[in-house]
């Protein structure tokens, strides 16, 4: 029986390796950790514990890092493994969703080590009020990085892909989360979290949504912006945002109860939900109510978690075929 189990495990590993070869992904061991690097388009949800960091390699070779995780040597080691492979000539885009340390903690080190051409940043009136964010923000000015304020309609486009922000609404407009943050003498966690943009990315018909720590109210803002037709009027070349049956949803706020609401899930009906979360964290993430909402509103959705699977990489080839591989050895 033991031999049979070992043989089956070996066959599984071999099959996974063959599939990875065909999708252009290679497994590499760095400092005892397994990392997968893929040719062409890929999205990697990097395991940074109780935090967020997502590296996107676009089909034209450009790269975007969304958030940098909590400042920590192990987290930075993981970031460095991917950045050193994909970003030898620097990062094309760095997006910091909001000023909390579990998203911006390593950003100062990242911009010191890797040239960043463009930074998508929240519209914060007093950046010095947030220590970790200000440490990074100060270097942005010194390095001459172009700054784009994250807001509705901003984005990045290429021949076979486009990325567009569905929220937050710009400062001075209706339902702008920037107003609450900048008018508060001591911004609450909710006010900080809600400047996180909700981002739509599409390549070869495969669609991703990234959420930072935005809560249900900002999910509704994004849905309203799409449903009212504001987004598609802005897009050209016949492109449009299609939120139905999203392929990969990055679950908001590490799976907390105040994010990933029923309306959002019903609209997106995600095929896969990725939760960036630390093992045995003190917040109880992911919340059981959130997991229940996912299963009830998207019953066929596969949930992937960094605390269980480690780094999670999604590769899409030129024909739109999707391969998902994790540092735990899972592949589909």
C-alpha positions as CSV (number, residue, x, y, z in Angstrom):
1,X,0.0,0.0,0.0
2,X,2.8,2.4,0.9
3,X,4.6,1.6,-2.4
4,X,1.3,2.2,-4.3
5,X,0.8,5.6,-2.7
6,X,4.4,6.6,-3.4
7,X,4.0,5.5,-7.0
8,X,0.8,7.5,-7.5
9,X,2.5,10.5,-5.9
10,X,5.4,10.2,-8.3
11,X,3.1,9.8,-11.3
12,X,1.2,12.9,-10.2
13,X,4.5,14.9,-9.9
14,X,5.6,13.8,-13.3
15,X,2.3,14.7,-14.9
16,X,2.4,18.1,-13.3
17,X,6.0,18.6,-14.6
18,X,5.0,17.7,-18.1
19,X,2.0,20.1,-18.0
20,X,4.2,22.8,-16.7
21,X,6.7,22.3,-19.5
22,X,4.0,22.7,-22.1
23,X,2.7,25.9,-20.5
24,X,6.2,27.3,-20.3
25,X,6.7,27.2,-16.5
26,X,9.8,26.1,-14.7
27,X,10.2,25.1,-11.1
28,X,13.3,26.6,-9.4
29,X,14.5,26.0,-5.9
30,X,15.9,29.1,-4.2
31,X,17.2,29.0,-0.6
32,X,15.3,25.8,-0.1
33,X,12.0,27.2,-1.4
34,X,10.2,26.2,-4.6
35,X,9.3,28.9,-7.1
36,X,7.6,28.7,-10.5
37,X,8.5,31.1,-13.3
38,X,6.5,31.1,-16.5
39,X,7.0,32.5,-20.0
40,X,4.5,35.0,-21.3
41,X,1.6,36.2,-19.2
42,X,1.4,35.2,-15.6
43,X,-0.1,36.4,-12.3
44,X,1.6,35.3,-9.1
45,X,-0.1,35.8,-5.7
46,X,3.0,35.8,-3.5
47,X,2.9,34.3,-0.1
48,X,3.7,37.2,2.2
49,X,1.8,35.9,5.2
50,X,-1.0,38.2,6.5
51,X,-0.6,40.8,3.7
52,X,-0.8,41.2,-0.1
53,X,1.7,41.1,-2.9
54,X,0.8,40.2,-6.5
55,X,3.2,40.2,-9.4
56,X,1.8,40.4,-12.9
57,X,3.9,39.7,-16.0
58,X,2.1,41.0,-19.0
59,X,2.5,39.4,-22.5
60,X,4.7,42.2,-23.8
61,X,7.2,41.6,-21.0
62,X,6.1,44.5,-18.8
63,X,5.6,43.9,-15.1
64,X,3.4,45.2,-12.4
65,X,3.6,44.6,-8.6
66,X,0.5,45.2,-6.6
67,X,1.5,45.8,-3.0
68,X,4.6,44.5,-1.2
69,X,3.5,42.8,2.0
70,X,4.5,43.5,5.6
71,X,8.1,44.5,6.1
72,X,9.8,41.2,6.9
73,X,13.0,39.5,5.8
74,X,11.2,36.3,4.7
75,X,8.6,38.4,2.8
76,X,11.3,40.4,1.1
77,X,13.1,37.2,0.2
78,X,10.0,35.9,-1.6
79,X,9.5,39.2,-3.4
80,X,13.2,39.3,-4.4
81,X,13.0,35.8,-5.9
82,X,10.3,36.9,-8.4
83,X,11.5,40.4,-9.0
84,X,15.1,39.3,-9.7
85,X,13.8,36.8,-12.3
86,X,11.2,39.0,-14.0
87,X,12.4,42.5,-13.4
88,X,16.1,42.6,-14.2
89,X,15.5,45.9,-16.0
90,X,13.2,47.2,-13.3
91,X,9.5,47.3,-12.6
92,X,7.3,49.0,-15.2
93,X,4.4,49.5,-12.7
94,X,4.1,49.4,-8.9
95,X,0.7,49.8,-7.4
96,X,0.3,50.5,-3.7
97,X,-3.4,50.1,-2.9
98,X,-3.5,51.8,0.5
99,X,-1.1,52.9,3.3
100,X,-1.4,49.9,5.7
101,X,1.9,48.2,6.6
102,X,0.8,44.8,5.4
103,X,0.6,46.2,1.9
104,X,3.3,48.8,1.8
105,X,5.8,47.4,4.3
106,X,8.5,46.3,1.8
107,X,7.8,49.0,-0.8
108,X,10.7,51.2,0.3
109,X,13.2,48.3,-0.2
110,X,11.6,47.3,-3.5
111,X,12.0,50.8,-5.0
112,X,15.5,51.0,-3.7
113,X,16.5,47.8,-5.3
114,X,14.5,47.9,-8.5
115,X,13.9,50.9,-10.7
116,X,10.2,51.6,-10.9
117,X,9.0,53.5,-14.0
118,X,5.4,54.3,-12.9
119,X,3.8,54.1,-9.5
120,X,0.0,54.0,-9.0
121,X,-0.6,55.5,-5.6
122,X,-3.6,56.6,-3.5
123,X,-4.6,60.2,-3.4
124,X,-3.4,60.9,0.2
125,X,-3.3,64.6,1.2
126,X,-0.9,64.0,4.2
127,X,1.3,61.0,3.4
128,X,3.5,61.8,6.4
129,X,0.7,60.6,8.6
130,X,1.5,57.0,7.6
131,X,5.0,55.9,8.6
132,X,5.7,53.0,6.3
133,X,3.9,54.6,3.4
134,X,5.8,57.9,3.8
135,X,9.2,56.0,3.9
136,X,8.3,54.7,0.5
137,X,6.7,57.8,-0.8
138,X,9.7,59.9,0.0
139,X,11.9,57.7,-2.2
140,X,9.5,57.8,-5.1
141,X,10.2,61.5,-5.4
142,X,14.0,61.0,-5.2
143,X,14.0,58.3,-7.9
144,X,12.0,60.3,-10.4
145,X,9.3,57.7,-10.7
146,X,6.2,58.8,-12.5
147,X,3.2,58.9,-10.2
148,X,-0.4,58.2,-11.3
149,X,-3.2,58.7,-8.8
150,X,-5.3,55.5,-8.6
151,X,-8.8,56.3,-9.6
152,X,-11.7,55.3,-11.9
153,X,-10.6,54.9,-15.6
154,X,-6.9,54.8,-14.9
155,X,-5.1,51.8,-16.2
156,X,-2.7,50.1,-18.6
157,X,-3.3,48.8,-22.1
158,X,-1.5,46.6,-24.5
159,X,-2.1,44.8,-27.8
160,X,-3.7,41.7,-26.2
161,X,-4.6,42.9,-22.7
162,X,-6.0,45.8,-20.8
163,X,-6.2,46.7,-17.1
164,X,-8.5,49.4,-15.8
165,X,-9.5,50.6,-12.4
166,X,-13.2,50.4,-11.5
167,X,-12.8,52.4,-8.3
168,X,-12.2,54.5,-6.3
169,X,-14.0,57.5,-7.6
170,X,-11.7,60.5,-8.0
171,X,-11.3,63.1,-5.2
172,X,-14.1,65.6,-5.3
173,X,-16.7,63.3,-7.0
174,X,-19.6,61.4,-5.6
175,X,-18.9,58.4,-3.4
176,X,-15.1,59.1,-3.4
177,X,-13.5,57.2,-0.6
178,X,-10.6,59.7,-0.7
179,X,-12.9,62.3,0.9
180,X,-13.4,60.3,4.1
181,X,-9.6,59.5,4.4
182,X,-8.4,63.0,3.8
183,X,-11.0,64.7,5.9
184,X,-10.2,62.5,8.9
185,X,-7.7,63.7,11.6
186,X,-7.1,60.0,12.5
187,X,-8.3,57.8,9.7
188,X,-9.9,54.5,10.7
189,X,-9.0,51.2,9.3
190,X,-12.1,51.3,7.2
191,X,-11.2,54.7,5.8
192,X,-7.7,53.5,4.9
193,X,-8.8,50.3,3.4
194,X,-11.5,51.8,1.2
195,X,-9.1,53.8,-1.0
196,X,-7.9,50.4,-2.3
197,X,-8.7,50.3,-6.0
198,X,-10.8,47.5,-7.5
199,X,-8.9,46.5,-10.7
200,X,-10.0,44.6,-13.7
201,X,-7.4,42.8,-15.9
202,X,-8.2,40.8,-19.1
203,X,-5.9,38.8,-21.4
204,X,-7.0,36.4,-24.1
205,X,-10.5,36.4,-22.6
206,X,-9.2,35.3,-19.1
207,X,-10.3,37.9,-16.5
208,X,-8.9,38.8,-13.2
209,X,-10.2,41.2,-10.4
210,X,-7.9,42.6,-7.7
211,X,-9.4,44.2,-4.6
212,X,-6.8,45.3,-2.1
213,X,-8.6,45.7,1.2
214,X,-11.7,47.4,-0.2
215,X,-14.9,46.6,1.6
216,X,-18.4,45.9,0.4
217,X,-19.3,49.6,0.0
218,X,-16.4,50.1,-2.5
219,X,-17.3,46.8,-4.2
220,X,-20.7,48.4,-4.8
221,X,-19.1,51.6,-6.1
222,X,-17.2,49.5,-8.7
223,X,-20.3,47.6,-9.7
224,X,-22.2,50.8,-10.1
225,X,-19.5,52.3,-12.3
226,X,-19.6,49.2,-14.6
227,X,-23.4,48.8,-14.6
228,X,-24.0,52.5,-15.4
229,X,-21.8,52.1,-18.5
230,X,-19.1,54.5,-17.4
231,X,-16.2,52.1,-17.9
232,X,-17.0,50.8,-21.4
233,X,-17.5,54.4,-22.7
234,X,-14.0,55.1,-21.7
235,X,-12.5,52.0,-23.4
236,X,-11.7,51.9,-27.1
237,X,-11.0,49.2,-29.8
238,X,-14.2,47.5,-28.9
239,X,-12.9,46.4,-25.5
240,X,-15.3,46.1,-22.6
241,X,-15.4,45.1,-19.0
242,X,-17.2,41.8,-18.5
243,X,-17.7,40.9,-14.8
244,X,-19.7,37.7,-15.4
245,X,-17.9,34.5,-14.5
246,X,-14.6,36.1,-13.6
247,X,-11.8,33.6,-13.8
248,X,-9.8,34.7,-10.8
249,X,-11.0,37.0,-7.9
250,X,-8.4,38.2,-5.4
251,X,-10.7,38.1,-2.3
252,X,-10.8,41.5,-0.5
253,X,-9.1,42.2,2.8
254,X,-7.7,38.7,3.3
255,X,-11.2,37.2,3.5
256,X,-12.5,39.5,6.2
257,X,-16.2,39.6,6.9
258,X,-16.6,43.2,5.7
259,X,-15.5,42.4,2.1
260,X,-16.6,40.1,-0.7
261,X,-20.3,40.8,-0.3
262,X,-23.2,38.9,-1.8
263,X,-23.9,41.4,-4.6
264,X,-20.3,41.4,-5.7
265,X,-20.1,37.6,-5.7
266,X,-23.4,37.3,-7.6
267,X,-22.2,39.7,-10.2
268,X,-18.8,38.1,-10.6
269,X,-19.6,34.4,-10.1
270,X,-15.9,33.8,-9.8
271,X,-14.5,30.4,-11.0
272,X,-11.5,30.8,-8.6
273,X,-11.1,32.9,-5.5
274,X,-7.6,33.6,-4.2
275,X,-7.1,34.6,-0.5
276,X,-3.8,36.1,0.5
277,X,-3.7,35.4,4.2
278,X,-1.3,34.3,7.0
279,X,-1.5,31.0,8.8
280,X,-3.1,31.2,12.2
281,X,-3.4,35.0,12.0
282,X,-4.9,36.9,15.0
283,X,-7.7,38.4,12.9
284,X,-9.4,35.0,12.1
285,X,-9.0,35.5,8.4
286,X,-10.5,34.2,6.3
287,X,-13.8,34.7,8.1
288,X,-16.2,31.8,8.0
289,X,-19.0,34.1,7.0
290,X,-17.0,35.2,3.9
291,X,-16.2,31.6,3.0
292,X,-19.9,30.8,3.3
293,X,-20.9,33.7,1.0
294,X,-18.4,32.4,-1.6
295,X,-19.7,28.9,-1.5
296,X,-23.4,30.0,-1.5
297,X,-23.1,32.6,-4.3
298,X,-20.5,30.9,-6.4
299,X,-20.9,27.2,-5.5
300,X,-18.5,26.0,-8.3
301,X,-15.7,28.4,-7.2
302,X,-12.4,26.9,-6.2
303,X,-10.8,28.7,-3.2
304,X,-7.0,29.0,-3.1
305,X,-5.2,30.3,-0.1
306,X,-1.6,31.4,0.3
307,X,-1.5,30.0,3.9
308,X,-2.2,26.6,2.5
309,X,-0.8,26.6,-1.0
310,X,2.1,29.1,-0.6
311,X,2.8,31.1,-3.8
312,X,0.1,30.7,-6.4
313,X,0.9,31.3,-10.1
314,X,-1.6,31.5,-12.9
315,X,-0.2,31.3,-16.4
316,X,-2.1,32.0,-19.6
317,X,-0.7,30.9,-22.9
318,X,-1.2,32.5,-26.3
319,X,-4.3,30.3,-26.9
320,X,-5.9,31.4,-23.6
321,X,-5.2,28.1,-21.9
322,X,-4.9,28.5,-18.1
323,X,-2.5,26.6,-15.9
324,X,-2.4,27.2,-12.1
325,X,0.5,26.0,-10.1
326,X,1.4,26.5,-6.4
327,X,4.5,26.1,-4.3
328,X,2.7,23.2,-2.5
329,X,2.9,21.3,-5.7
330,X,-0.8,21.6,-6.8
331,X,-1.4,22.0,-10.5
332,X,-4.5,22.2,-12.7
